[in-house]
Amino acid sequence: MFHIVPQVPHQERSVILQLRNYQQECVDIISGLNRGSYLVQMATGLGKTVTFANIPRNGRMLIISHREELVRQPLKYFDCETSVEMSKHHSDKNSEVVSASVQSLVRRLDRFSPYEFDII
């Protein structure tokens, strides 16, 4: 069982989630691989957000979404500092997880080093 504390503005609540077998299998496989580039594909509704929130990070994570509600949605699953890069919002360099809209990110690529994120 995984205990995940959301970082939504100063709310004190926990989300306890039991990963489905295929989600846990994905986390285990990714965790056991050497550093490199990998692609995980899951159909709509299978829990991509919960799955990647449980992949151990060795650096910063960038989440890219195409709609505003999808930019904010995943942040509640992380137990670390998060921030948003979208519209008038600019991410914090200290945030371990940055969730961005693709529309804002393409105009702000110069704000980020190509090596800044461990997981995208």
Disulfide bonds with the S-S distance in Angstrom:
none
